[in-house]
Amino acid sequence: MPDRYQTPHLDVTTLVTGHFHQKSGYSAWRDRGTNDWLLIYTVSGKGRFGYPGGELIAEPGDWVLLRPGTLHDYGVESSLKDWDLLWAHFQARTHWLPLLRWPAAHQGLMRLQIADAAVATRAVDRFFQAHQLAIGAQPSRDMLAMNALEEVLLWCDQSNSLGPRAIDPRVQSAMNYLVQNLHEKLTLNSAADFVGLSVSRFSHLFKAETGRTPQQFLESQRLDRAAQLLQRTNFSIKQIAMAVGFDSPFYFSLRFKAKLKASPKAYRDRNRVEA
């Protein structure tokens, strides 16, 4: 069987949303998924989500969640002609992780149904608002949209039969260790040693619990902290790079621009104007 065409997808640094009205023949295929979470709500019609050995059919009112790195094989269900879906690709805030443990159809592919009509209405309305905020012109649109999405997840959690579960304490401890030592030369070995696990076991457990590798989590935290320092201090770019664990200001600028879509200087200038 020839390789399927990979559906294009740019890395999502915070949140990207959409409201699609798709016709028969629409499909998406990403054999390695994406580096972000994907939440899809079916407004009308039916959607099909494939996974090894089976498929999940999403009907109106169904919420489907795909973890980072999960196969993307979805589209309009073959017996119908359309699928109206609201979707969001997002990077999960750390404290969201317990809210993202839904009943699974397959590893990484989850579905939730909200039985309470009032709760369902609140969740859907807020999801539409999150989308409108994300595509709006407000200076703080990403923050507003992420706050709205957080409320969506909280409403969904009201109907989650699995209930919230705390992150594995070893992973939580490792995240605290990494965040509190951003300025240090941290390694995978040092983080694994800190929680008493082998490197391979630690890496597997960390990604299973958070959807990201320890290295991805660490870099994300470093760049988020750098963004805060750029907004709130007069430190030089070199000082900020060192404060968040980058020896090279040049490499720091490259990674910052890759995530924030702006150089550190441009980000500082833009956000100070907005403030």
PyMOL commands that set and color helices and strands:
alter all, ss='L'
color gray80, all
select helices_A, chain A and resi 94-100+117-134+141-157+169-180+188-194+199-210+214-232+237-243+249-260+264-274
alter helices_A, ss='H'
color red, helices_A
select strands_A, chain A and resi 15-23+27-30+37-45+47-51+54-58+62-66+72-76+82-90+104-106+109-113
alter strands_A, ss='S'
color yellow, strands_A
deselect
rebuild
show_as cartoon
